[in-house]
Amino acid sequence: MPGISIHAYDVSRGLPAAGLRIEVRGPDGTLLVDGGTAAPGTLDAPTPVVGIYEAVFHIGDWYRAQGVVVPSPAFLETVPYRFGVADLAQHYHLPLKMTPWGFSLFRGGA
């Protein structure tokens, strides 16, 4: 199925990042999604055109909402991730592995 799927996981505590706010914008800056991840830490977004997309992960707010003590501003307050969609027939899976101090984002195979 074409489009974007995101799976966010807090590796510091070993749990899905349920409720993590993510914004996804298309190549022209249009806001495609502004929402929280589901219980398993997942969120889907469309890919209507070829181009550079941006996902913004609101990590600092999420950790504060979880009761995790982070400084203000947090080391990772928001994390923007820009990636290219070259083929609208393909599916782009973006696994996010995060802690209050670091993250990993890549194109996965799901």
Residue frames as a rotation matrix with the C-alpha (Angstrom) as fourth column:
MET 1
0.581 0.814 0.000 0.00
0.814 -0.581 0.000 0.00
0.000 0.000 -1.000 0.00
PRO 2
-0.161 -0.657 0.736 1.53
0.595 -0.660 -0.459 3.36
0.788 0.364 0.497 -1.00
GLY 3
0.752 0.385 0.535 2.06
-0.092 -0.742 0.664 6.18
0.653 -0.548 -0.523 1.49
ILE 4
-0.394 -0.850 0.349 4.03
-0.441 -0.158 -0.883 6.72
0.806 -0.502 -0.313 4.67
SER 5
0.765 0.503 -0.403 3.85
0.194 0.417 0.888 4.72
0.614 -0.757 0.222 7.86
ILE 6
-0.161 -0.771 0.616 5.68
-0.593 -0.424 -0.684 5.76
0.789 -0.476 -0.389 11.01
HIS 7
0.668 0.274 -0.692 6.41
0.368 0.687 0.627 3.53
0.647 -0.673 0.358 13.99
ALA 8
0.073 -0.600 0.796 7.79
-0.571 -0.680 -0.460 5.40
0.817 -0.421 -0.393 17.02
TYR 9
0.663 0.051 -0.747 9.39
0.425 0.796 0.430 3.49
0.617 -0.603 0.506 19.88
ASP 10
0.597 -0.449 0.664 10.96
-0.744 -0.620 0.250 4.71
0.300 -0.643 -0.704 23.14
VAL 11
0.384 -0.524 -0.760 14.00
0.098 0.842 -0.531 2.43
0.918 0.129 0.375 23.40
SER 12
-0.569 -0.615 0.546 15.04
-0.454 -0.319 -0.832 3.97
0.686 -0.721 -0.098 26.74
ARG 13
-0.434 0.489 0.757 11.99
-0.819 0.135 -0.558 2.44
-0.375 -0.862 0.342 28.42
GLY 14
-0.985 -0.068 0.160 11.13
-0.001 0.923 0.386 -0.33
-0.174 0.380 -0.909 25.98
LEU 15
-0.211 0.974 0.084 7.66
0.566 0.192 -0.802 0.84
-0.797 -0.121 -0.591 24.91
PRO 16
-0.178 0.226 0.958 5.80
0.937 -0.259 0.235 2.24
0.301 0.939 -0.166 21.92
ALA 17
-0.939 -0.179 -0.294 5.59
0.258 -0.932 -0.256 6.03
-0.228 -0.316 0.921 21.83
ALA 18
-0.178 0.963 0.204 1.78
0.957 0.120 0.265 6.16
0.231 0.242 -0.942 21.96
GLY 19
0.700 0.588 -0.405 0.45
0.661 -0.748 0.055 9.71
-0.271 -0.306 -0.913 21.67
LEU 20
-0.372 -0.877 -0.304 3.63
0.559 -0.473 0.681 11.18
-0.741 0.083 0.667 20.16
ARG 21
0.654 0.593 -0.470 2.62
0.022 -0.636 -0.772 14.25
-0.756 0.494 -0.429 18.12
ILE 22
-0.482 -0.737 0.473 3.88
0.560 0.155 0.814 14.12
-0.673 0.657 0.338 14.55
GLU 23
0.450 0.511 -0.732 3.38
-0.342 -0.659 -0.670 16.64
-0.825 0.552 -0.122 11.76
VAL 24
-0.285 -0.498 0.819 3.85
0.672 0.505 0.542 15.50
-0.684 0.704 0.191 8.17
ARG 25
0.307 0.305 -0.902 4.15
-0.353 -0.843 -0.405 18.07
-0.884 0.443 -0.152 5.38
GLY 26
0.686 0.005 0.727 4.21
0.617 0.525 -0.586 17.50
-0.385 0.851 0.357 1.65
PRO 27
-0.208 -0.882 0.424 6.72
0.975 -0.152 0.161 18.96
-0.077 0.447 0.891 -0.81
ASP 28
-0.182 0.196 0.963 4.78
0.424 -0.868 0.257 22.21
0.887 0.456 0.075 -1.14
GLY 29
-0.914 -0.254 0.317 4.56
-0.171 -0.468 -0.867 22.64
0.369 -0.846 0.384 2.64
THR 30
0.028 0.999 0.043 0.95
-0.643 -0.015 0.765 21.47
0.765 -0.049 0.642 2.86
LEU 31
-0.589 -0.128 0.798 0.16
-0.772 0.383 -0.508 19.92
-0.240 -0.915 -0.324 6.24
LEU 32
-0.371 0.399 -0.838 -0.90
-0.453 0.710 0.539 16.34
0.810 0.580 -0.083 5.48
VAL 33
0.369 0.417 -0.831 -1.11
0.537 0.634 0.556 15.04
0.759 -0.651 0.010 9.05
ASP 34
-0.506 -0.447 0.738 -0.91
-0.513 -0.532 -0.674 16.63
0.693 -0.719 0.040 12.50
GLY 35
0.619 0.786 -0.012 -1.75
-0.522 0.423 0.741 13.97
0.587 -0.452 0.672 15.02
GLY 36
0.016 -0.546 0.838 -0.68
-0.950 0.253 0.183 11.60
-0.312 -0.799 -0.515 17.73
THR 37
-0.669 -0.319 -0.671 0.51
-0.536 0.833 0.139 8.05
0.514 0.453 -0.728 17.25
ALA 38
0.466 0.846 -0.260 -1.86
-0.509 0.497 0.703 5.19
0.724 -0.195 0.662 18.09
ALA 39
0.836 -0.043 0.547 -1.32
-0.499 0.355 0.791 2.80
-0.228 -0.934 0.275 21.02
PRO 40
0.722 -0.617 0.312 1.32
0.608 0.782 0.137 0.77
-0.329 0.091 0.940 19.15
GLY 41
0.000 -0.757 -0.653 3.22
0.168 -0.644 0.746 3.99
-0.986 -0.110 0.127 18.28
THR 42
-0.546 -0.182 0.818 2.03
0.778 0.253 0.575 4.11
-0.311 0.950 0.004 14.67
LEU 43
0.128 0.562 -0.817 0.81
-0.103 -0.812 -0.575 6.87
-0.986 0.158 -0.046 12.34
ASP 44
-0.154 -0.110 0.982 0.03
0.897 0.400 0.186 6.82
-0.413 0.910 0.037 8.60
ALA 45
0.008 0.134 -0.991 0.20
-0.206 -0.970 -0.133 9.65
-0.979 0.205 0.020 6.05
PRO 46
0.817 0.329 0.473 -0.50
0.381 0.307 -0.872 9.93
-0.432 0.893 0.126 2.32
THR 47
-0.418 -0.880 -0.226 2.07
0.237 -0.346 0.908 10.65
-0.877 0.326 0.353 -0.40
PRO 48
0.572 0.820 0.022 0.07
0.249 -0.148 -0.957 12.54
-0.781 0.553 -0.289 -3.04
VAL 49
0.945 -0.288 -0.153 3.06
-0.265 -0.403 -0.876 13.78
0.190 0.869 -0.457 -5.10
VAL 50
0.428 -0.892 -0.145 6.74
0.824 0.451 -0.344 13.06
0.372 0.027 0.928 -5.72
GLY 51
0.373 -0.386 0.843 9.12
-0.164 -0.922 -0.350 15.28
0.913 -0.008 -0.408 -3.76
ILE 52
-0.710 -0.679 -0.189 10.72
0.169 0.096 -0.981 16.06
0.684 -0.728 0.047 -0.42
TYR 53
0.488 0.865 -0.115 8.51
0.206 0.014 0.978 15.46
0.848 -0.501 -0.172 2.63
GLU 54
-0.620 -0.644 0.449 9.09
-0.337 -0.298 -0.893 16.49
0.709 -0.705 -0.032 6.22
ALA 55
0.441 0.643 -0.626 8.00
0.456 0.440 0.774 14.79
0.773 -0.627 -0.099 9.43
VAL 56
-0.345 -0.484 0.804 8.39
-0.502 -0.629 -0.594 16.73
0.793 -0.608 -0.026 12.68
PHE 57
0.094 0.264 -0.960 8.47
0.574 0.773 0.269 14.66
0.813 -0.576 -0.079 15.88
HIS 58
0.275 0.107 0.955 7.54
-0.550 -0.798 0.248 16.49
0.789 -0.593 -0.161 19.12
ILE 59
0.015 -0.398 -0.917 9.79
0.378 0.851 -0.363 14.42
0.926 -0.342 0.163 21.37
GLY 60
-0.890 -0.414 0.191 10.30
0.010 -0.436 -0.900 16.85
0.456 -0.799 0.392 24.29
ASP 61
-0.305 0.867 0.394 6.56
-0.920 -0.375 0.115 17.33
0.247 -0.327 0.912 24.85
TRP 62
0.420 0.480 -0.771 5.98
-0.344 0.870 0.354 13.58
0.840 0.117 0.530 24.67
TYR 63
-0.361 -0.620 -0.696 8.59
0.461 0.531 -0.711 12.78
0.811 -0.577 0.094 27.33
ARG 64
-0.900 0.081 0.428 7.20
-0.372 -0.655 -0.658 15.49
0.227 -0.751 0.619 29.63
ALA 65
0.051 0.999 -0.015 3.67
-0.911 0.053 0.410 14.08
0.410 -0.007 0.912 29.19
GLN 66
0.354 -0.002 -0.935 5.07
0.046 0.999 0.015 10.67
0.934 -0.049 0.354 30.18
GLY 67
0.991 0.022 0.129 6.46
-0.123 -0.174 0.977 12.11
0.043 -0.985 -0.170 33.42
VAL 68
0.388 -0.921 0.024 10.06
0.913 0.380 -0.147 11.74
0.126 0.079 0.989 32.26
VAL 69
0.649 -0.234 -0.724 12.24
0.201 -0.865 0.460 14.53
-0.734 -0.444 -0.514 33.62
VAL 70
0.125 -0.613 0.780 13.86
0.979 -0.050 -0.196 16.41
0.159 0.788 0.594 30.74
PRO 71
-0.603 -0.394 -0.694 15.42
0.540 -0.842 0.009 19.88
-0.587 -0.369 0.720 30.81
SER 72
0.600 0.777 0.190 13.66
0.712 -0.410 -0.570 22.89
-0.365 0.477 -0.799 29.37
PRO 73
0.447 0.578 -0.683 14.28
-0.893 0.329 -0.307 23.11
0.047 0.747 0.663 26.54
ALA 74
0.735 -0.138 0.664 14.78
-0.045 0.967 0.250 19.39
-0.676 -0.214 0.705 26.10
PHE 75
-0.393 -0.919 0.017 17.88
-0.168 0.090 0.982 18.18
-0.904 0.383 -0.189 24.29
LEU 76
-0.926 0.245 0.287 15.50
0.351 0.279 0.894 16.84
0.139 0.928 -0.344 21.62
GLU 77
-0.576 0.762 -0.296 12.56
-0.273 -0.521 -0.808 19.23
-0.770 -0.385 0.509 21.70
THR 78
0.714 0.697 -0.074 11.43
-0.331 0.242 -0.912 18.70
-0.617 0.675 0.404 18.10
VAL 79
-0.412 -0.825 0.386 13.13
0.013 0.418 0.908 16.59
-0.911 0.380 -0.161 15.48
PRO 80
0.495 0.530 -0.689 12.55
-0.696 -0.233 -0.679 17.42
-0.521 0.815 0.254 11.80
TYR 81
-0.317 -0.542 0.778 13.19
0.126 0.789 0.601 14.64
-0.940 0.289 -0.182 9.29
ARG 82
0.288 0.351 -0.891 13.27
-0.795 -0.432 -0.426 15.37
-0.534 0.831 0.155 5.55
PHE 83
-0.465 -0.363 0.807 13.10
0.071 0.894 0.443 12.51
-0.882 0.263 -0.390 3.09
GLY 84
-0.611 0.143 -0.778 12.41
-0.763 -0.367 0.532 12.00
-0.210 0.919 0.333 -0.59
VAL 85
0.081 0.681 0.728 9.47
0.061 0.725 -0.686 10.17
-0.995 0.100 0.017 -2.13
ALA 86
-0.650 -0.474 -0.593 10.45
-0.551 -0.243 0.798 9.24
-0.523 0.846 -0.103 -5.69
ASP 87
-0.850 0.362 -0.383 7.86
-0.071 0.641 0.764 6.56
0.522 0.677 -0.520 -6.49
LEU 88
-0.408 0.773 0.486 4.21
-0.906 -0.410 -0.108 7.05
0.116 -0.485 0.867 -5.51
ALA 89
0.426 0.553 -0.716 3.54
-0.483 0.808 0.337 3.31
0.765 0.203 0.611 -5.92
GLN 90
-0.348 -0.651 -0.675 6.00
0.296 0.607 -0.738 2.45
0.890 -0.456 -0.018 -3.13
HIS 91
0.839 0.509 -0.190 5.41
0.293 -0.129 0.947 2.37
0.458 -0.851 -0.257 0.61
TYR 92
-0.168 -0.884 0.435 7.76
-0.112 -0.422 -0.900 4.43
0.979 -0.200 -0.028 2.81
HIS 93
0.754 0.359 -0.551 8.06
0.442 0.343 0.829 3.03
0.486 -0.868 0.100 6.35
LEU 94
-0.015 -0.733 0.680 9.88
-0.278 -0.650 -0.707 5.27
0.961 -0.199 -0.194 8.85
PRO 95
0.516 0.104 -0.850 10.84
0.708 0.508 0.491 3.57
0.483 -0.855 0.189 12.13
LEU 96
0.205 -0.422 0.883 11.75
-0.465 -0.836 -0.292 6.11
0.861 -0.351 -0.368 14.84
LYS 97
0.377 -0.201 -0.904 13.75
0.784 0.589 0.196 4.79
0.493 -0.783 0.380 17.76
MET 98
0.155 -0.225 0.962 14.21
-0.137 -0.969 -0.204 7.46
0.978 -0.100 -0.181 20.42
THR 99
-0.048 -0.160 -0.986 15.42
0.988 0.138 -0.071 8.35
0.147 -0.977 0.151 23.89
PRO 100
0.832 0.314 -0.457 15.46
0.412 -0.902 0.130 11.79
-0.371 -0.296 -0.880 25.56
TRP 101
0.297 -0.852 -0.431 19.05
-0.251 -0.506 0.826 12.13
-0.921 -0.137 -0.364 24.26
GLY 102
-0.748 -0.597 -0.289 19.12
-0.443 0.125 0.888 10.58
-0.494 0.792 -0.358 20.81
PHE 103
0.424 0.898 0.117 17.18
-0.431 0.314 -0.846 9.08
-0.797 0.309 0.520 17.93
SER 104
-0.812 -0.528 0.250 17.46
-0.017 0.450 0.893 6.89
-0.584 0.720 -0.374 14.86
LEU 105
0.376 0.890 -0.259 15.32
-0.369 -0.112 -0.923 7.29
-0.850 0.442 0.286 11.75
PHE 106
-0.790 -0.606 -0.093 15.59
-0.340 0.306 0.889 5.30
-0.511 0.734 -0.448 8.55
ARG 107
0.019 0.776 -0.630 13.54
-0.982 0.133 0.135 3.80
0.188 0.616 0.765 5.76
GLY 108
-0.430 -0.078 0.900 12.37
-0.512 0.842 -0.172 0.42
-0.744 -0.534 -0.402 6.96
GLY 109
-0.966 -0.053 -0.254 11.00
-0.241 0.547 0.801 -2.49
0.096 0.835 -0.542 5.04
ALA 110
-0.604 0.785 0.141 7.43
0.421 0.464 -0.780 -2.69
-0.677 -0.411 -0.610 6.34
